Amino acid sequence: MPSGNGLGPNVRDNADGTICVEYEPKQEGRHEVLMAFDGTGVDGSPFSCVVDKIDGSFLTAFGTGLVGGLSGDQESFTVVAKKGTAKDIEVRIDGPAKVDLQRKDNEDGSANFSYMPMTPGAYNIGIKYHGKPIKGSPFVAKVSGEGRKRSYLSVGNSAEYSLKIVEADIVDLVGTIRTPGGQIEPIILKKTGDGELAIASFTPREKGEYTVNVMRHEKNIKNSPFKIKVGDKEIGHAAGCRVTGAIAEAIANSGNELVIDTSDGGYGGLSVAIEGPHRSDVECYKVEDRVYTIHYSPHEPGIYILNIRFADDHIQGSPFLVNVGGNPSGRVRETVVKEMGQADATNAGTTAEFILKIPGTNPFDMEASITDPEGVSELCEVMDLEDFHYDIKMTPKENGLHTLSIKHKGMHISGSPFQYSVGQLAVGGPHKVQVGGPGLEKGEVGIPNVFNIYTREAGPGDLSVGVEGPSKAVIQLEQRPNGFLGAQFKVTKPGIYGVHLKFNDKHIPGSPFMVNVAPDSGVARQVTVHSLKDKGLAIDKPVTFTVAFNGATGNLHATMRTPSGAHTDCFTQEMDKGVYAVRFIPKENGVHYVDVKLNDAHIPDSPFAIMVGSTASDPAMVTASGDGLEHGKCGVKNKFVVKTAGAGSGLLAVFIDGPSKSALSCKEVDEGYEFSFTPFCPGNYLITIKYGNIPIAGSPYQTNVTGSGRKASPIVEQSSMAVETVEKKAGAGGKTRKLRGDASKVVAKGPGLKKAFTNRLQNFTVDVKDAGLAILSVGMIAPSGHPEAELSVKKVTATSYSVSYKVQEMGEHILHVKWGDDEIPGSPFVLCT
């Protein structure tokens, strides 16, 4: 009710598939009806209803048509008066174009109205009863253009409250807040830029003293509990916010500026959403003393609706109707739709194969492996086909979810690791579609920009691939077995292109992908890179390599992308004519990508992937499990465990997207890390888990949250937590990675296996191509019984090794070569000098 108190309605089942909701208003003003089914808000809830008091009875007006809608759509609303007085209701609509108003009077005193606005703009709906305007009349319905697209931005730090203490690690920290009314709720903890511990989303609803408890292992940390006094000024209220700038007129494809002053609005979250005929780019440009500068750029002219909310309420004047002028962008959209049938089931013991196209790779550096549900890993056969196509064959030994890893130079290709179901296939949905490939990261005009799409785990449905940009794209899809699909697009003009990937008419995670298509790289093709180490690098140790122009001319620019997603410029210095030294200092463990460009065009093989850290953080070895990944409840802790044992150390990040923020906490367990999240309203939440900035197999997970809670946010809210993991050894509670290798299939050959010569370097090769996956161990004992001083094993290709040794004593030397726990054929070798 307008006073803020609740009013209990009666819900009656009509026994015909409909229900009747009855309530008796006690006050004049705007009422909100919140309606939920199975704990999930009904589409359109909360419904707004205006109540006016006339002639000793109440008159009400409600319906989405009083607020706004979409041009070309039928909009409706209802006016309810005393029984038998519907004839005394008079409605008139004025706006940018004439509308045909349909009316139906009912016996109970209500009248249903509907109209179809054909022109975007603001429509004034005047409602009179006995010739007198009712409360709230005229209502302003804001109608946007056809095919409404929504772009949004949530500014979390507007609701941030620092606890003024420095806490190095937020692992194992759990926070709760006690309201003045005695209610205890979980809170979202975060670290600010200067290392202070803070509440990420503090939106007080009542005055008084709030008590914040922050605990580690069920004990209060230093200075906890914290007391927060909240008065009128601190309570989040949208009425205290002011907005200036482009709220009525804007220019397409230009940085239109909004300045939102929340300094008198207390604590609350700020969100900006723009709806209209096309997408808009929205970004928070500057934050200073709770004053936010927002830039937004609609892609095309038209009528847009701008929603600005603070502390979950519209600020004064919102939603704003913005007339966007300027010239059309000239962007062209091309879409190809393909019906994807249910992928064929693969049964244990049968051979399955994949075909992928991975440009810019070397067949000798490709390797693939599959890990079964028990953690047993086996190498797959990788066959090199023409035009960078690879045929990957595997034979899973048991049913269940497997993890397929495809690597180039020891690092996962884009999109890997993949989840692969053996046996019965589950229907996953759009969030289970995986994509990857250079065509989604960079592009070049005039050549095919290639990527791979994996729909096996998503089930059957319609896949649409759309490319929108400065020129028309020629899109080609290549059908492949087992749920993989090849895709490529070719364009004629450079610029930013949006690659829209939808499954059953819903965007997959990450879509649309914004791809910077560069002009013809031209002379950049001549540039080469030398002395770039891609492994064995350490944090805080400078990495240097050289770039040779080889006769090309232009400006060289190199940037580094870190596992946490940051971009850093590399230091470049000319060493000689046409030869540059490039230097950077890594600050994180994990895979880094170095972009090297000449005149804004990537040189061959750029970006270069490099591994930093002594232990590789392998996302294929990370698994997640727990009920919280499938279903949960509002207001309680829902848990899942991320197992990192055997996966090295790296940055583990968890993102939860849904209709509300979630209080996210983490504690260390033997096999990895246990995460608990508390959502505040029902609905579907998407949980993304990344290790070293690469999604683990099966991520993202969709969990359905039920129960009653707060009102759903009109935009998607994200909560996140990042943990710098410590290396978990197998045996510390973690599941060991089992390896299944066959030593009898290993082939060793070379002169070094026949006879040993003192002080002469000798070698032989070991080929494990058909021997599965295991650990190769080589050892040599001298006649004196001591191990040989000089013995080395070097990996030559994905499945072959070169072993070299030098003996110094005369006599009989014993050489052991083992694959796993077993000696290979011929081992131990007896070599005499």
C-alpha positions in Angstrom: 0.0 0.0 0.0 1.2 3.7 -0.3 2.0 3.6 3.5 4.4 0.7 2.9 2.3 -1.8 4.9 1.1 -5.0 3.3 -2.5 -5.9 2.5 -3.3 -9.6 2.4 -5.4 -10.5 -0.7 -7.7 -13.5 -1.1 -6.7 -15.9 -3.9 -9.6 -18.0 -5.3 -9.2 -20.9 -7.7 -11.9 -20.7 -10.4 -11.3 -24.4 -11.3 -11.0 -23.5 -15.0 -7.3 -22.8 -15.2 -7.7 -19.3 -13.9 -7.5 -17.7 -10.4 -9.2 -14.6 -9.0 -7.3 -12.2 -6.7 -9.5 -10.0 -4.5 -8.4 -7.3 -2.1 -10.1 -4.3 -0.5 -8.1 -1.1 -0.6 -8.0 1.0 2.5 -6.1 4.1 1.2 -5.8 6.3 -1.8 -2.6 6.2 -3.9 -0.4 3.7 -5.8 -0.5 0.1 -4.7 1.8 -2.7 -5.9 0.6 -6.3 -6.3 3.5 -8.8 -6.0 2.6 -12.2 -7.6 4.8 -15.3 -7.5 4.2 -18.9 -8.8 6.2 -21.7 -7.2 8.4 -19.0 -5.5 9.2 -17.3 -8.9 7.9 -13.9 -9.8 5.2 -13.9 -12.4 6.2 -12.0 -15.6 5.3 -8.3 -15.1 5.2 -8.6 -11.3 5.0 -6.3 -9.3 1.8 -4.9 -10.9 1.0 -1.3 -10.3 -2.5 -0.1 -9.4 -3.8 3.4 -8.6 -6.6 3.8 -6.1 -8.8 6.9 -5.9 -11.7 7.5 -3.5 -14.8 8.9 -5.1 -18.4 9.0 -3.8 -17.9 6.8 -0.8 -16.3 4.0 -2.9 -12.9 3.2 -4.3 -12.0 3.5 -8.0 -8.9 1.7 -9.3 -6.9 1.7 -12.5 -4.2 -0.8 -13.4 -2.4 -2.5 -16.3 0.9 -2.4 -18.2 -0.7 -0.1 -20.8 -0.7 2.8 -18.3 3.1 2.6 -18.1 4.3 2.0 -21.7 5.1 -0.7 -24.2 6.2 -1.5 -27.6 5.1 0.1 -30.9 3.0 -2.3 -32.9 1.9 -4.3 -29.8 -1.5 -4.4 -28.2 -1.4 -2.6 -24.8 -4.2 -2.8 -22.3 -5.4 -1.6 -18.9 -8.5 -1.8 -16.7 -10.5 0.7 -14.7 -12.8 -0.6 -11.9 -15.6 1.5 -10.4 -18.8 0.9 -8.3 -21.1 -1.8 -9.9 -23.3 -0.4 -12.6 -21.3 2.8 -13.1 -19.0 1.8 -16.0 -20.8 4.3 -18.2 -19.4 7.1 -16.0 -15.8 6.3 -16.9 -14.3 8.4 -19.7 -10.8 7.7 -21.2 -8.9 9.7 -23.8 -5.4 9.1 -25.2 -3.2 11.8 -26.7 0.2 11.2 -28.2 2.6 11.4 -31.2 0.0 9.6 -33.3 -3.7 8.8 -33.2 -4.6 5.5 -31.6 -7.8 3.4 -31.9 -9.1 2.9 -28.4 -11.1 -0.3 -27.8 -13.5 -0.5 -24.8 -15.4 -3.3 -23.2 -17.8 -2.6 -20.3 -18.4 -5.3 -17.7 -21.4 -5.8 -15.4 -19.4 -5.5 -12.2 -18.5 -1.9 -12.9 -15.1 -2.5 -14.5 -14.1 -1.5 -18.1 -11.3 -3.1 -20.1 -9.4 -0.8 -22.5 -6.9 -1.7 -25.2 -5.0 0.3 -27.8 -2.2 -0.3 -30.3 0.4 2.6 -30.6 2.1 2.5 -34.0 4.5 5.4 -33.4 7.1 5.5 -30.5 6.8 8.3 -28.0 5.0 9.5 -24.9 1.2 8.9 -24.8 -1.0 10.8 -22.2 -3.9 8.6 -20.9 -6.5 10.7 -19.3 -9.1 8.9 -17.1 -12.1 10.7 -15.8 -15.0 9.6 -13.5 -18.1 11.8 -13.5 -16.0 14.3 -15.5 -13.3 14.6 -12.8 -9.7 13.2 -13.4 -9.0 10.3 -11.1 -5.8 10.2 -9.0 -2.7 9.9 -11.1 -4.4 11.0 -14.3 -3.1 11.7 -16.9 -0.9 8.6 -16.9 2.2 8.8 -19.2 2.8 5.6 -21.2 6.3 5.6 -22.8 6.3 3.6 -26.0 9.7 2.5 -27.6 10.4 1.4 -31.1 9.9 -2.0 -32.7 12.1 -5.0 -31.8 13.1 -3.7 -28.4 16.7 -4.5 -27.3 17.9 -4.0 -23.8 21.4 -2.9 -22.6 22.2 -2.4 -19.0 24.9 -1.5 -16.4 25.0 -2.2 -12.7 27.3 0.0 -10.7 28.1 -2.0 -7.6 30.4 0.4 -5.8 27.5 2.8 -5.2 26.3 0.4 -2.5 29.8 -0.3 -1.1 30.6 0.2 2.6 34.2 -0.1 3.8 34.8 -1.7 7.2 38.1 0.3 7.4 40.3 -2.7 8.1 42.9 -4.4 5.9 42.3 -8.1 5.4 44.8 -10.0 3.2 42.7 -12.9 2.3 38.9 -13.3 2.1 39.0 -17.1 1.9 37.2 -18.7 4.9 35.5 -15.3 5.8 31.8 -15.3 6.4 29.8 -12.2 7.1 26.3 -11.5 8.5 24.4 -8.3 9.3 21.8 -7.8 12.0 19.2 -5.2 11.2 17.7 -2.8 13.8 14.6 -5.0 13.7 16.6 -8.1 14.7 16.7 -9.9 11.4 20.0 -11.6 10.5 21.0 -11.7 6.8 24.2 -12.8 5.0 26.3 -10.1 3.4 28.6 -10.0 0.3 32.2 -9.3 1.3 34.8 -7.9 -1.1 38.2 -6.3 -1.0 38.5 -2.7 -2.2 41.2 -1.4 -4.5 43.3 -0.3 -1.5 43.0 -3.7 0.2 40.3 -2.8 2.7 37.5 -5.2 3.6 34.1 -3.9 2.6 30.4 -4.9 2.3 29.8 -5.1 -1.5 26.1 -4.3 -1.4 24.8 -2.3 1.6 21.2 -1.1 1.1 19.7 -0.3 4.5 15.8 -0.2 4.6 15.3 1.1 8.1 16.9 3.5 10.6 18.9 2.4 13.6 22.1 0.4 14.4 23.3 -2.4 12.2 25.7 -5.0 13.6 28.1 -6.7 11.2 29.8 -9.9 12.2 32.8 -11.1 10.1 34.0 -14.6 11.1 36.8 -17.0 10.1 36.4 -20.6 11.3 33.4 -19.4 13.4 35.6 -16.9 15.3 35.2 -13.1 15.0 38.1 -11.5 13.1 39.9 -8.4 14.6 37.5 -5.5 15.3 34.4 -7.6 14.6 31.5 -7.1 15.3 31.3 -3.7 13.5 28.6 -1.2 14.3 26.9 0.9 11.6 24.6 3.7 12.6 22.0 4.5 9.9 19.9 7.7 9.9 17.7 9.4 7.4 20.6 10.4 5.3 22.1 6.9 5.0 18.8 5.0 4.0 18.9 4.4 0.3 16.2 6.6 -1.4 16.0 7.4 -5.1 14.3 10.7 -4.4 17.7 12.1 -3.2 19.4 11.4 -6.5 19.7 13.8 -9.4 20.5 13.2 -13.0 21.6 15.7 -15.7 22.7 15.2 -19.3 21.3 13.3 -22.3 17.9 12.3 -20.8 15.7 13.7 -23.5 17.9 14.0 -26.7 20.9 11.9 -27.7 23.0 11.1 -30.8 23.4 7.6 -32.2 27.0 6.2 -32.3 28.2 9.0 -30.1 29.2 9.2 -26.4 26.1 10.6 -24.8 26.8 11.6 -21.2 24.7 11.2 -18.0 25.8 12.6 -14.7 24.0 10.9 -11.8 24.6 12.5 -8.3 23.8 10.0 -5.5 25.5 12.0 -2.7 22.1 12.7 -1.0 20.6 9.3 -1.8 22.2 7.3 1.1 23.5 3.7 0.4 22.0 1.8 -2.5 22.9 0.1 -5.8 22.7 2.2 -9.0 21.5 0.6 -12.3 21.1 2.0 -15.8 19.1 0.2 -18.5 18.3 1.4 -22.0 15.6 -0.2 -24.1 15.0 0.6 -27.7 15.1 -0.7 -31.3 18.8 -1.5 -31.2 21.6 -2.3 -28.7 23.5 0.4 -26.9 27.0 0.5 -25.5 26.8 1.5 -21.8 29.8 2.2 -19.6 30.6 3.9 -16.3 33.2 6.5 -17.3 34.0 8.2 -14.0 33.2 8.0 -10.3 34.0 10.8 -8.0 32.4 11.5 -4.5 29.3 9.3 -5.3 28.8 11.2 -8.6 28.7 8.9 -11.6 29.4 9.8 -15.2 27.8 7.3 -17.5 28.4 7.2 -21.3 25.9 5.5 -23.6 25.8 5.1 -27.3 22.8 3.7 -29.1 23.7 2.0 -32.4 20.8 3.5 -34.4 18.5 6.5 -34.2 15.0 6.0 -32.8 13.0 6.3 -29.6 14.6 4.7 -26.5 13.5 4.3 -22.9 16.1 5.1 -20.3 15.6 3.5 -16.8 17.7 4.8 -13.9 17.2 3.1 -10.6 18.8 3.7 -7.2 18.2 1.4 -4.2 15.7 -0.6 -6.4 13.5 2.4 -7.1 13.3 4.7 -10.1 14.8 8.1 -9.6 12.6 11.1 -10.2 11.5 11.3 -13.9 12.6 7.7 -14.7 11.9 6.1 -17.1 13.0 8.8 -19.5 11.9 8.8 -23.1 15.0 9.6 -25.2 14.7 10.8 -28.8 18.0 9.5 -30.4 18.9 11.4 -33.6 22.0 11.3 -35.8 22.8 9.2 -38.8 22.2 5.4 -39.1 25.4 3.4 -38.5 25.1 1.6 -41.8 25.6 -1.7 -39.9 24.5 -4.8 -41.8 23.3 -8.0 -40.2 23.4 -11.4 -41.7 22.1 -14.5 -39.9 22.2 -18.2 -40.6 20.0 -20.6 -38.8 20.7 -24.3 -38.5 18.5 -27.0 -36.9 20.7 -29.1 -34.6 19.3 -32.6 -34.0 20.0 -34.7 -30.9 23.7 -35.9 -31.1 24.2 -39.6 -31.4 24.9 -41.3 -28.1 28.4 -42.8 -27.6 28.5 -46.0 -25.6 31.4 -47.2 -23.5 33.9 -49.2 -25.6 33.1 -47.7 -28.9 35.3 -45.2 -30.8 34.1 -41.6 -31.1 35.7 -38.9 -33.2 35.7 -35.1 -33.5 36.8 -32.9 -36.3 37.9 -29.4 -35.4 39.5 -26.6 -37.4 42.2 -24.7 -35.5 44.1 -22.2 -37.7 47.6 -21.1 -36.8 48.6 -24.4 -35.2 51.3 -27.0 -35.8 50.3 -30.6 -36.0 53.4 -31.7 -34.1 52.3 -29.5 -31.1 48.8 -30.8 -30.9 47.7 -33.2 -28.3 44.3 -34.4 -26.9 43.3 -36.4 -23.9 40.1 -37.6 -22.3 39.5 -38.0 -18.5 36.7 -40.3 -17.3 34.5 -39.7 -14.2 37.0 -41.6 -12.0 39.8 -39.2 -13.0 41.5 -41.8 -15.3 43.1 -40.0 -18.3 44.1 -41.4 -21.7 45.7 -39.8 -24.8 43.5 -39.5 -27.9 44.7 -40.1 -31.4 45.2 -36.8 -33.3 45.2 -37.0 -37.1 46.3 -34.1 -39.2 43.9 -33.4 -42.0 44.2 -30.6 -44.6 43.6 -26.9 -44.0 44.2 -27.0 -40.2 41.5 -29.7 -39.6 42.2 -32.3 -37.0 40.5 -35.6 -36.5 40.5 -36.6 -32.8 39.7 -40.2 -32.0 39.0 -41.7 -28.6 37.5 -44.8 -27.0 35.9 -44.1 -23.6 35.9 -47.1 -21.2 32.8 -46.3 -19.1 29.6 -44.2 -19.2 29.3 -40.8 -17.5 30.6 -37.3 -18.0 34.1 -37.1 -19.4 36.4 -34.2 -19.9 38.0 -33.7 -23.3 41.2 -31.6 -23.3 42.7 -30.3 -26.6 46.0 -28.6 -26.3 48.5 -26.8 -28.5 52.0 -26.5 -27.1 50.7 -27.8 -23.8 48.1 -25.1 -23.5 44.3 -25.5 -24.0 42.9 -24.2 -27.3 40.1 -21.7 -27.2 36.9 -23.5 -25.8 38.8 -26.4 -24.3 38.2 -28.3 -21.9 34.9 -29.7 -23.2 32.4 -31.8 -21.4 31.5 -35.0 -23.2 28.7 -37.4 -22.1 29.1 -41.1 -22.7 25.9 -43.1 -22.6 22.6 -41.2 -22.1 22.6 -37.6 -23.2 21.0 -35.0 -21.0 19.2 -31.9 -22.4 21.2 -28.9 -21.2 19.9 -25.8 -22.9 21.6 -22.7 -24.4 24.0 -22.3 -21.5 25.6 -25.6 -22.4 26.7 -24.4 -25.9 30.5 -23.9 -26.0 32.4 -21.9 -28.6 36.0 -21.0 -29.3 38.4 -20.1 -31.9 40.5 -17.2 -33.3 37.5 -15.9 -35.2 35.8 -14.8 -32.0 39.0 -13.0 -30.7 40.3 -11.2 -33.8 39.5 -10.9 -37.5 40.8 -9.7 -40.8 39.0 -8.5 -43.9 38.9 -10.7 -47.0 39.8 -14.0 -45.2 37.6 -16.6 -43.4 37.5 -15.9 -39.6 37.1 -19.4 -38.1 35.6 -20.7 -34.9 34.1 -24.0 -33.5 30.7 -24.5 -31.9 30.0 -27.4 -29.6 26.3 -28.2 -29.1 26.3 -31.8 -28.0 25.6 -31.1 -24.3 22.9 -28.6 -25.2 20.5 -31.1 -26.8 18.4 -30.5 -29.9 17.4 -27.0 -31.0 17.8 -24.2 -33.5 21.2 -22.6 -33.6 21.5 -19.1 -35.2 24.8 -17.4 -36.1 24.5 -13.7 -36.8 27.2 -11.2 -37.7 26.5 -7.5 -37.6 28.9 -4.8 -38.6 30.0 -2.3 -41.2 29.7 -4.7 -44.1 27.7 -7.8 -45.0 29.2 -11.0 -43.8 29.3 -14.3 -45.7 28.7 -17.0 -43.1 29.4 -20.6 -43.7 28.6 -23.5 -41.3 30.3 -26.9 -41.6 28.5 -29.9 -40.2 30.7 -32.3 -38.2 30.0 -35.4 -36.2 29.3 -35.6 -32.4 27.8 -32.2 -31.8 30.7 -30.1 -33.2 30.0 -27.5 -35.9 32.5 -25.4 -37.9 31.7 -21.8 -38.5 33.4 -19.0 -40.4 32.6 -15.5 -41.6 34.2 -13.3 -44.2 33.7 -9.5 -44.4 34.9 -6.7 -46.7 35.2 -3.7 -44.4 37.2 -3.3 -41.1 35.6 -2.4 -37.8 33.8 -3.8 -34.8 31.5 -6.7 -35.6 29.1 -8.4 -33.2 28.9 -12.2 -33.5 25.4 -13.2 -32.2 25.1 -16.8 -31.2 21.6 -18.0 -30.1 20.3 -21.4 -29.3 16.5 -21.8 -29.3 16.3 -18.0 -29.7 18.3 -17.3 -26.5 21.8 -15.9 -26.4 24.5 -18.3 -25.2 26.8 -17.1 -22.4 29.1 -14.3 -23.7 27.0 -13.5 -26.8 27.2 -11.2 -28.6 31.0 -11.5 -29.1 32.6 -8.2 -30.2 35.3 -8.9 -32.7 37.7 -6.3 -34.0 38.2 -7.0 -37.7 41.4 -5.4 -38.9 42.2 -4.3 -42.4 44.3 -6.6 -44.6 47.4 -7.2 -42.5 49.6 -6.6 -45.5 53.2 -6.0 -44.5 52.4 -7.4 -41.0 52.7 -10.9 -42.5 56.5 -10.3 -42.9 57.1 -9.7 -39.2 58.5 -12.6 -37.1 59.1 -13.1 -33.4 62.3 -14.7 -32.0 63.4 -16.0 -28.6 59.9 -16.0 -27.0 59.8 -18.6 -24.2 56.3 -20.0 -23.7 57.1 -22.1 -20.6 59.2 -22.1 -17.4 58.5 -18.4 -16.7 58.2 -17.0 -13.1 56.3 -14.2 -11.5 58.2 -10.8 -11.2 60.9 -12.1 -13.6 61.2 -10.0 -16.8 60.4 -11.7 -20.1 62.1 -10.4 -23.2 61.8 -11.4 -26.9 62.7 -9.8 -30.2 60.5 -8.8 -33.1 62.1 -8.5 -36.6 60.3 -6.4 -39.2 62.0 -8.2 -42.2 61.6 -5.1 -44.4 58.1 -4.1 -43.2 57.4 -0.6 -42.0 54.9 0.8 -39.4 54.2 1.2 -35.7 54.7 -1.8 -33.4 52.4 -2.3 -30.4 52.5 -5.2 -27.9 50.0 -5.8 -25.1 49.7 -8.6 -22.5 46.4 -10.1 -21.3 46.7 -11.7 -17.8 44.7 -14.7 -16.4 42.6 -12.3 -14.3 41.5 -10.4 -17.5 43.7 -7.3 -17.2 45.4 -5.7 -20.2 49.0 -4.3 -19.9 51.1 -2.6 -22.5 54.5 -4.1 -23.1 57.7 -2.1 -23.2 59.2 -1.9 -26.7 62.6 -0.6 -27.7 64.4 -0.5 -31.1 67.6 -2.4 -30.9 68.6 -2.1 -34.5 67.0 -1.0 -37.7 63.9 -3.1 -38.1 64.6 -5.1 -34.9 62.8 -4.4 -31.6 63.1 -5.8 -28.1 59.7 -6.4 -26.3 59.7 -6.7 -22.5 57.1 -7.4 -19.8 57.0 -8.6 -16.2 54.2 -11.1 -15.4 52.5 -10.7 -12.0 50.2 -13.8 -12.0 50.5 -17.5 -12.4 48.6 -19.0 -15.4 48.3 -18.6 -19.2 49.0 -15.1 -20.5 48.4 -13.9 -24.1 50.7 -11.5 -25.8 49.2 -9.5 -28.7 51.8 -8.2 -31.2 50.5 -5.8 -33.8 52.0 -3.8 -36.6 49.8 -0.9 -37.7 46.9 -2.4 -35.6 47.1 -5.7 -37.5 48.1 -8.9 -35.8 51.4 -10.4 -37.0 51.4 -14.1 -37.8 50.5 -16.5 -34.9 49.6 -13.5 -32.6 48.3 -13.7 -29.9 51.1 -15.8 -28.4 50.1 -18.0 -25.4 52.7 -18.3 -22.6 52.6 -20.2 -19.3 53.8 -18.4 -16.2 54.5 -20.4 -13.0 56.4 -23.5 -12.2 53.2 -25.6 -11.9 50.7 -25.3 -14.7 47.2 -24.5 -13.5 45.2 -27.0 -15.6 41.4 -26.2 -15.7 40.8 -29.7 -17.2 41.8 -31.2 -13.8 39.3 -29.0 -11.9 35.8 -30.3 -11.2 32.8 -28.9 -9.4 30.0 -30.8 -7.6 27.2 -30.1 -5.2 23.5 -29.6 -5.0 24.0 -25.8 -5.2 24.9 -26.2 -8.9 21.4 -27.5 -9.7 19.0 -26.1 -7.2 18.8 -23.8 -4.2 16.6 -21.8 -1.9 16.3 -18.1 -1.1 17.8 -16.8 2.1 19.8 -19.9 2.9 23.4 -21.1 2.1 23.6 -23.2 -1.0 26.9 -25.1 -1.3 29.1 -26.6 -4.0 32.7 -27.7 -3.9 35.4 -26.9 -6.5 38.1 -29.6 -6.4 41.6 -28.3 -7.4 43.7 -31.2 -6.2 46.3 -32.1 -8.9 45.5 -29.0 -11.0 48.5 -26.8 -9.8 48.0 -23.3 -8.4 46.2 -20.5 -10.1 43.4 -18.0 -9.9 40.1 -19.6 -9.2 37.1 -17.3 -10.0 33.4 -17.8 -9.4 30.7 -15.6 -11.0 27.0 -15.9 -10.2 24.6 -14.0 -12.5 20.9 -13.8 -11.7 17.9 -11.7 -10.7 19.6 -10.7 -7.4 23.1 -10.4 -6.0 24.2 -13.4 -3.9 26.2 -13.4 -0.7 29.2 -15.5 -1.7 31.7 -17.0 0.7 34.4 -19.5 0.4 36.3 -21.9 2.8 39.3 -24.1 2.1 38.7 -27.9 2.3 41.1 -30.8 1.7 40.4 -31.3 -2.0 39.9 -27.7 -2.9 37.4 -24.9 -2.0 33.8 -25.0 -0.8 31.7 -22.1 -1.9 28.4 -21.0 -0.3 26.0 -18.6 -2.0 22.8 -17.0 -0.6 20.5 -15.6 -3.3 17.9 -13.0 -2.2 15.2 -13.7 -4.7 13.9 -16.8 -6.7 14.7 -17.5 -10.3 17.4 -19.0 -12.5 21.1 -18.3 -11.7 24.1 -19.0 -13.9 27.3 -20.1 -12.0 30.5 -19.7 -14.0 33.7 -21.2 -12.7 37.1 -20.3 -14.2 40.6 -21.5 -13.4 43.4 -19.4 -14.8 40.7 -17.4 -16.7 39.6 -20.5 -18.6 36.1 -22.0 -17.8 36.3 -25.5 -16.4 34.5 -28.3 -18.2 30.7 -28.1 -17.5 30.8 -24.4 -16.7 28.5 -22.4 -16.7 26.0 -24.3 -14.4 22.3 -23.2 -14.2 20.7 -23.5 -10.8 17.0 -23.0 -10.1 16.4 -21.1 -6.8 13.0 -21.4 -5.2 11.3 -19.9 -2.1 10.1 -16.4 -1.3 12.4 -13.4 -1.2 13.0 -9.9 -2.4 11.7 -8.3 -5.6 13.7 -9.5 -8.6 16.1 -6.9 -10.1 15.1 -5.6 -13.5 18.6 -6.2 -14.7 21.0 -9.2 -14.3 23.0 -8.8 -11.1 26.5 -10.4 -10.8 28.3 -11.5 -7.7 31.9 -12.7 -7.9 34.8 -14.0 -5.8 38.4 -14.7 -6.8 40.8 -17.0 -4.9 44.5 -17.4 -5.5 44.7 -21.2 -4.9 47.5 -23.1 -3.2 48.7 -26.3 -4.8 46.8 -29.3 -3.5 48.7 -32.5 -3.7 47.0 -35.8 -4.4 46.6 -37.6 -1.1 45.7 -34.5 0.9 42.1 -35.5 0.6 42.0 -34.9 -3.1 41.2 -37.5 -5.7 44.4 -38.7 -7.4 44.6 -38.5 -11.2 44.7 -42.1 -12.3 46.7 -42.9 -15.5 46.0 -45.8 -17.7 49.1 -46.7 -19.8 50.2 -49.9 -21.5 54.0 -50.3 -21.3 54.1 -53.1 -23.8 53.1 -50.6 -26.6 56.1 -48.3 -26.0 58.8 -48.4 -28.6 62.4 -47.4 -27.8 65.1 -47.3 -30.5 68.4 -45.7 -31.3 72.2 -46.3 -31.1 72.2 -45.4 -27.4 70.5 -48.7 -26.6 73.1 -50.9 -28.2 76.5 -49.9 -26.7 77.8 -47.2 -24.4 81.0 -45.2 -25.0 82.8 -43.3 -22.3 82.7 -39.5 -22.4 80.6 -39.5 -25.6 77.0 -38.1 -25.7 74.6 -40.8 -26.9 70.9 -40.8 -27.4 67.8 -42.9 -28.2 64.1 -42.2 -28.7 61.0 -43.4 -26.9 57.7 -43.4 -28.7 54.5 -43.7 -26.6 52.0 -43.0 -29.4 49.8 -46.1 -28.8 50.6 -46.6 -25.1 47.9 -44.5 -23.5 48.7 -42.0 -20.7 51.3 -42.6 -18.0 54.5 -41.2 -16.5 57.8 -41.9 -18.3 60.7 -42.6 -16.0 64.3 -43.2 -17.1 67.2 -44.1 -14.8 70.7 -45.4 -15.4 73.1 -47.0 -12.9 76.9 -47.0 -13.3 79.1 -50.1 -12.6 79.9 -48.5 -9.2 76.2 -48.6 -8.3 75.7 -44.9 -8.4 73.2 -43.1 -10.8 74.8 -41.7 -13.9 75.7 -38.0 -13.5 74.5 -36.9 -17.0 71.1 -38.1 -18.2 68.3 -36.0 -19.7 64.8 -36.6 -21.2 63.4 -34.1 -23.6 59.9 -34.1 -25.2 60.2 -33.9 -29.0 56.5 -34.2 -30.0 53.3 -34.9 -28.2 54.1 -38.6 -28.0 57.8 -39.0 -28.5 60.9 -38.3 -26.3 64.6 -38.0 -26.9 66.9 -39.4 -24.1 70.6 -38.6 -24.0 73.3 -39.7 -21.6 77.1 -39.7 -21.2 78.9 -42.4 -19.2 82.3 -42.0 -17.5 83.1 -45.4 -16.0 84.2 -48.6 -17.8 82.0 -51.6 -17.3 78.4 -52.7 -17.3 75.7 -50.0 -17.2 72.0 -50.8 -16.4 69.4 -48.6 -18.1 65.7 -48.7 -16.8 62.9 -47.2 -18.9 59.4 -47.4 -17.4 56.0 -46.3 -18.6 53.9 -46.0 -15.4 54.9 -48.8 -13.0 56.0 -51.3 -15.7 59.2 -51.7 -17.7 59.0 -51.2 -21.4 59.9 -54.1 -23.8 63.7 -54.7 -23.5 64.1 -52.8 -20.2 66.3 -53.0 -18.2 68.9 -52.5 -21.0 72.5 -53.7 -20.2 75.1 -51.6 -21.9 78.8 -52.4 -21.8 81.7 -50.0 -22.4 
